[in-house]
Amino acid sequence: MLDRIGQLYAVEKIINGLPPERRRQRRQLQSKPIAEALAAWAEGTVRQFSRKSELAQAFRYMRTRWTALVRCFDDGRLALDNNPAERANPHHYLADVLARIADHPARRIAELLPWNWQPLDANRAAV
């Protein structure tokens, strides 16, 4: 499984920076067969585990979301994963909180916790 995922990322490394249509073409040619082999392997492997095992649950999770997982093979504008977005969100949060914390009232510090946080622009819009 990890080898196949590595193969997908190897293709992405090669096509990085190409126009979306060329990325889509290369993914159709190279990545889609790898993903299909991965899905077939997971389908056969999941039967070897107890239905309650965490690994079986992970495989079932992957299969129920398969359509969304392989969308990037049909649209060259999409990334293989959402890592850039995941890296950008904590950066935005930390930059905003660090810029505000010195002037933020201590009694309202809970507002700056990640699960309560609203960007400063959203707070101004609400006022």
PyRosetta script that sets phi, psi and omega in degrees:
from pyrosetta import init, pose_from_sequence

init()
pose = pose_from_sequence("MLDRIGQLYAVEKIINGLPPERRRQRRQLQSKPIAEALAAWAEGTVRQFSRKSELAQAFRYMRTRWTALVRCFDDGRLALDNNPAERANPHHYLADVLARIADHPARRIAELLPWNWQPLDANRAAV")
pose.set_psi(1, -47.6)
pose.set_omega(1, -178.9)
pose.set_phi(2, -64.9)
pose.set_psi(2, -34.4)
pose.set_omega(2, 176.6)
pose.set_phi(3, -62.4)
pose.set_psi(3, -43.1)
pose.set_omega(3, -179.4)
pose.set_phi(4, -66.8)
pose.set_psi(4, -40.0)
pose.set_omega(4, 177.1)
pose.set_phi(5, -63.5)
pose.set_psi(5, -41.2)
pose.set_omega(5, 176.0)
pose.set_phi(6, -60.2)
pose.set_psi(6, -37.9)
pose.set_omega(6, 177.6)
pose.set_phi(7, -64.0)
pose.set_psi(7, -39.7)
pose.set_omega(7, 178.2)
pose.set_phi(8, -61.9)
pose.set_psi(8, -43.9)
pose.set_omega(8, 179.2)
pose.set_phi(9, -69.1)
pose.set_psi(9, -29.4)
pose.set_omega(9, 175.9)
pose.set_phi(10, -64.7)
pose.set_psi(10, -41.3)
pose.set_omega(10, 176.2)
pose.set_phi(11, -62.8)
pose.set_psi(11, -43.8)
pose.set_omega(11, -179.7)
pose.set_phi(12, -60.0)
pose.set_psi(12, -38.1)
pose.set_omega(12, 179.4)
pose.set_phi(13, -62.4)
pose.set_psi(13, -38.5)
pose.set_omega(13, -179.5)
pose.set_phi(14, -70.9)
pose.set_psi(14, -40.3)
pose.set_omega(14, -173.6)
pose.set_phi(15, -91.6)
pose.set_psi(15, -2.6)
pose.set_omega(15, 179.3)
pose.set_phi(16, -56.9)
pose.set_psi(16, 128.0)
pose.set_omega(16, 178.9)
pose.set_phi(17, 93.4)
pose.set_psi(17, -11.0)
pose.set_omega(17, 177.0)
pose.set_phi(18, -73.5)
pose.set_psi(18, 157.5)
pose.set_omega(18, 175.1)
pose.set_phi(19, -61.2)
pose.set_psi(19, 152.3)
pose.set_omega(19, -176.2)
pose.set_phi(20, -52.2)
pose.set_psi(20, -41.4)
pose.set_omega(20, -178.5)
pose.set_phi(21, -66.0)
pose.set_psi(21, -37.6)
pose.set_omega(21, 177.2)
pose.set_phi(22, -69.2)
pose.set_psi(22, -37.4)
pose.set_omega(22, 176.9)
pose.set_phi(23, -62.6)
pose.set_psi(23, -44.2)
pose.set_omega(23, 179.0)
pose.set_phi(24, -60.0)
pose.set_psi(24, -44.6)
pose.set_omega(24, -179.5)
pose.set_phi(25, -61.5)
pose.set_psi(25, -45.8)
pose.set_omega(25, -179.3)
pose.set_phi(26, -66.5)
pose.set_psi(26, -37.2)
pose.set_omega(26, 177.7)
pose.set_phi(27, -66.0)
pose.set_psi(27, -41.1)
pose.set_omega(27, 177.8)
pose.set_phi(28, -60.6)
pose.set_psi(28, -41.5)
pose.set_omega(28, -177.2)
pose.set_phi(29, -76.2)
pose.set_psi(29, -42.4)
pose.set_omega(29, -172.2)
pose.set_phi(30, -107.0)
pose.set_psi(30, -47.5)
pose.set_omega(30, -172.4)
pose.set_phi(31, -78.7)
pose.set_psi(31, -39.6)
pose.set_omega(31, -176.2)
pose.set_phi(32, -59.3)
pose.set_psi(32, -44.9)
pose.set_omega(32, 176.8)
pose.set_phi(33, -62.0)
pose.set_psi(33, -35.6)
pose.set_omega(33, 177.6)
pose.set_phi(34, -63.9)
pose.set_psi(34, -45.3)
pose.set_omega(34, -180.0)
pose.set_phi(35, -64.3)
pose.set_psi(35, -39.8)
pose.set_omega(35, 178.4)
pose.set_phi(36, -64.1)
pose.set_psi(36, -39.7)
pose.set_omega(36, 177.0)
pose.set_phi(37, -65.7)
pose.set_psi(37, -38.3)
pose.set_omega(37, 176.8)
pose.set_phi(38, -62.2)
pose.set_psi(38, -44.5)
pose.set_omega(38, 179.5)
pose.set_phi(39, -63.4)
pose.set_psi(39, -43.2)
pose.set_omega(39, 179.5)
pose.set_phi(40, -64.4)
pose.set_psi(40, -42.3)
pose.set_omega(40, 177.9)
pose.set_phi(41, -61.5)
pose.set_psi(41, -45.1)
pose.set_omega(41, -179.8)
pose.set_phi(42, -63.1)
pose.set_psi(42, -40.0)
pose.set_omega(42, 179.9)
pose.set_phi(43, -61.9)
pose.set_psi(43, -42.2)
pose.set_omega(43, 178.9)
pose.set_phi(44, -73.7)
pose.set_psi(44, -36.3)
pose.set_omega(44, -176.6)
pose.set_phi(45, -73.1)
pose.set_psi(45, -36.1)
pose.set_omega(45, -176.2)
pose.set_phi(46, -61.1)
pose.set_psi(46, -27.1)
pose.set_omega(46, 179.8)
pose.set_phi(47, -69.3)
pose.set_psi(47, -17.0)
pose.set_omega(47, -178.7)
pose.set_phi(48, -83.7)
pose.set_psi(48, -9.6)
pose.set_omega(48, -176.5)
pose.set_phi(49, -107.0)
pose.set_psi(49, 157.3)
pose.set_omega(49, 171.9)
pose.set_phi(50, -62.5)
pose.set_psi(50, 143.2)
pose.set_omega(50, 179.5)
pose.set_phi(51, -58.1)
pose.set_psi(51, -26.2)
pose.set_omega(51, -177.2)
pose.set_phi(52, -89.2)
pose.set_psi(52, -6.4)
pose.set_omega(52, -177.7)
pose.set_phi(53, -67.7)
pose.set_psi(53, 148.7)
pose.set_omega(53, -179.5)
pose.set_phi(54, -65.3)
pose.set_psi(54, -34.8)
pose.set_omega(54, 178.8)
pose.set_phi(55, -66.6)
pose.set_psi(55, -41.7)
pose.set_omega(55, 176.7)
pose.set_phi(56, -62.7)
pose.set_psi(56, -40.7)
pose.set_omega(56, 177.9)
pose.set_phi(57, -62.5)
pose.set_psi(57, -40.6)
pose.set_omega(57, 178.8)
pose.set_phi(58, -63.7)
pose.set_psi(58, -41.8)
pose.set_omega(58, 178.0)
pose.set_phi(59, -64.5)
pose.set_psi(59, -42.4)
pose.set_omega(59, 178.5)
pose.set_phi(60, -64.1)
pose.set_psi(60, -38.9)
pose.set_omega(60, 176.5)
pose.set_phi(61, -58.5)
pose.set_psi(61, -46.5)
pose.set_omega(61, 179.1)
pose.set_phi(62, -60.4)
pose.set_psi(62, -45.7)
pose.set_omega(62, -177.0)
pose.set_phi(63, -66.9)
pose.set_psi(63, -36.0)
pose.set_omega(63, -179.6)
pose.set_phi(64, -72.0)
pose.set_psi(64, -19.5)
pose.set_omega(64, -180.0)
pose.set_phi(65, -110.5)
pose.set_psi(65, 17.2)
pose.set_omega(65, -173.8)
pose.set_phi(66, -58.2)
pose.set_psi(66, -43.1)
pose.set_omega(66, -178.5)
pose.set_phi(67, -57.2)
pose.set_psi(67, -44.5)
pose.set_omega(67, 178.9)
pose.set_phi(68, -69.4)
pose.set_psi(68, -36.4)
pose.set_omega(68, -178.0)
pose.set_phi(69, -66.0)
pose.set_psi(69, -30.9)
pose.set_omega(69, -176.2)
pose.set_phi(70, -102.7)
pose.set_psi(70, 8.5)
pose.set_omega(70, 179.1)
pose.set_phi(71, -57.4)
pose.set_psi(71, -34.8)
pose.set_omega(71, -177.0)
pose.set_phi(72, -63.1)
pose.set_psi(72, -21.3)
pose.set_omega(72, 179.5)
pose.set_phi(73, -73.0)
pose.set_psi(73, -18.9)
pose.set_omega(73, 179.2)
pose.set_phi(74, -104.5)
pose.set_psi(74, -4.1)
pose.set_omega(74, -178.3)
pose.set_phi(75, -142.1)
pose.set_psi(75, 105.7)
pose.set_omega(75, -176.8)
pose.set_phi(76, -67.4)
pose.set_psi(76, -10.7)
pose.set_omega(76, 177.5)
pose.set_phi(77, -77.4)
pose.set_psi(77, -20.3)
pose.set_omega(77, -176.2)
pose.set_phi(78, -87.3)
pose.set_psi(78, 147.7)
pose.set_omega(78, 176.1)
pose.set_phi(79, -84.0)
pose.set_psi(79, 158.2)
pose.set_omega(79, 177.4)
pose.set_phi(80, -64.6)
pose.set_psi(80, -33.8)
pose.set_omega(80, 179.5)
pose.set_phi(81, -138.6)
pose.set_psi(81, 178.8)
pose.set_omega(81, -179.6)
pose.set_phi(82, -107.1)
pose.set_psi(82, 24.4)
pose.set_omega(82, -179.4)
pose.set_phi(83, -56.2)
pose.set_psi(83, -43.0)
pose.set_omega(83, 179.2)
pose.set_phi(84, -59.6)
pose.set_psi(84, -40.3)
pose.set_omega(84, 179.1)
pose.set_phi(85, -67.7)
pose.set_psi(85, -40.0)
pose.set_omega(85, 179.5)
pose.set_phi(86, -66.0)
pose.set_psi(86, -35.7)
pose.set_omega(86, 178.2)
pose.set_phi(87, -72.7)
pose.set_psi(87, -34.5)
pose.set_omega(87, -177.5)
pose.set_phi(88, -70.9)
pose.set_psi(88, -36.8)
pose.set_omega(88, -176.4)
pose.set_phi(89, -62.3)
pose.set_psi(89, -48.2)
pose.set_omega(89, 177.7)
pose.set_phi(90, -63.7)
pose.set_psi(90, -36.1)
pose.set_omega(90, 178.8)
pose.set_phi(91, -60.6)
pose.set_psi(91, -47.7)
pose.set_omega(91, -179.5)
pose.set_phi(92, -61.5)
pose.set_psi(92, -44.3)
pose.set_omega(92, 179.4)
pose.set_phi(93, -60.6)
pose.set_psi(93, -52.2)
pose.set_omega(93, -176.9)
pose.set_phi(94, -63.4)
pose.set_psi(94, -42.5)
pose.set_omega(94, 178.8)
pose.set_phi(95, -61.3)
pose.set_psi(95, -43.0)
pose.set_omega(95, -179.6)
pose.set_phi(96, -66.0)
pose.set_psi(96, -47.8)
pose.set_omega(96, -178.0)
pose.set_phi(97, -64.5)
pose.set_psi(97, -44.0)
pose.set_omega(97, -180.0)
pose.set_phi(98, -64.0)
pose.set_psi(98, -33.6)
pose.set_omega(98, 178.3)
pose.set_phi(99, -72.0)
pose.set_psi(99, -26.6)
pose.set_omega(99, -174.5)
pose.set_phi(100, -100.7)
pose.set_psi(100, -22.3)
pose.set_omega(100, -165.6)
pose.set_phi(101, -63.1)
pose.set_psi(101, -35.1)
pose.set_omega(101, -177.8)
pose.set_phi(102, -62.6)
pose.set_psi(102, -33.4)
pose.set_omega(102, -178.8)
pose.set_phi(103, -100.5)
pose.set_psi(103, 0.5)
pose.set_omega(103, -176.2)
pose.set_phi(104, -83.1)
pose.set_psi(104, 133.1)
pose.set_omega(104, 179.8)
pose.set_phi(105, -61.7)
pose.set_psi(105, 133.5)
pose.set_omega(105, -178.5)
pose.set_phi(106, -59.1)
pose.set_psi(106, -35.3)
pose.set_omega(106, -178.5)
pose.set_phi(107, -68.0)
pose.set_psi(107, -14.8)
pose.set_omega(107, -179.9)
pose.set_phi(108, -113.9)
pose.set_psi(108, 22.6)
pose.set_omega(108, -176.8)
pose.set_phi(109, -61.9)
pose.set_psi(109, -27.4)
pose.set_omega(109, 179.1)
pose.set_phi(110, -60.5)
pose.set_psi(110, -24.4)
pose.set_omega(110, 177.9)
pose.set_phi(111, -63.8)
pose.set_psi(111, -23.2)
pose.set_omega(111, -177.1)
pose.set_phi(112, -94.3)
pose.set_psi(112, -1.8)
pose.set_omega(112, 175.6)
pose.set_phi(113, -67.3)
pose.set_psi(113, 146.8)
pose.set_omega(113, -174.3)
pose.set_phi(114, -52.7)
pose.set_psi(114, -37.6)
pose.set_omega(114, -176.6)
pose.set_phi(115, -79.9)
pose.set_psi(115, -10.8)
pose.set_omega(115, 176.9)
pose.set_phi(116, -111.2)
pose.set_psi(116, -14.2)
pose.set_omega(116, -169.7)
pose.set_phi(117, -62.1)
pose.set_psi(117, 136.8)
pose.set_omega(117, 170.8)
pose.set_phi(118, -125.9)
pose.set_psi(118, 135.0)
pose.set_omega(118, 178.6)
pose.set_phi(119, -56.9)
pose.set_psi(119, 151.7)
pose.set_omega(119, -178.2)
pose.set_phi(120, -54.1)
pose.set_psi(120, -40.8)
pose.set_omega(120, 178.9)
pose.set_phi(121, -59.6)
pose.set_psi(121, -40.4)
pose.set_omega(121, 178.4)
pose.set_phi(122, -66.5)
pose.set_psi(122, -37.2)
pose.set_omega(122, 178.4)
pose.set_phi(123, -64.9)
pose.set_psi(123, -41.0)
pose.set_omega(123, 178.9)
pose.set_phi(124, -65.0)
pose.set_psi(124, -36.9)
pose.set_omega(124, -179.8)
pose.set_phi(125, -66.5)
pose.set_psi(125, -30.3)
pose.set_omega(125, -177.6)
pose.set_phi(126, -78.8)
pose.set_psi(126, -20.7)
pose.set_omega(126, -176.4)
pose.set_phi(127, -79.4)
pose.dump_pdb("model.pdb")
